[in-house]
Amino acid sequence: QVQLQESGPGLVKPSQTLSLTCTVSGGSITSNNYYWSWLRQPPGKGLEWIGKIGYSGNTYYNPSLKSRTSISRDTSKNQFTLQLSSVTPEDTAVYYCAASRYRGASWQSESYHYWGQGTQVTVSS
């Protein structure tokens, strides 16, 4: 059974880079079964898709965030990471990693088969 767990600092200062890691167990991030995504939910707002990485390492990003987003992976550790640069308080949210068998439907929570528990990240000075 696939399980995902987010980890990383809960507080980031404005203009710095937000970095999170998702550790995957029960399945390989290099298999052709899933796309591995990052999503977030700001307080009082809906879910927002950030980007994803496929089994071959190809990445796909939300156009509104692409310029400051980087998703990468460490296959030896079965982990994938999120880096979001130049953060502002508007980036404060609960951040999730999740897995989906579909390349599309990235904004639809129903399309994801597995979710991490989520981790709160606050951007504040």
Secondary structure, 3 states (H helix, E strand, C coil): CCEEEEECCCEECCCCCEEEEEEEECCCCCCCCCEEEEEEECCCCCCEEEEEECCCCCEEECCCCHHHEEEEEECCCCEEEEEECCCCHHHCEEEEEEEECCCCCCCCHHHCCEECCCEEEEECC
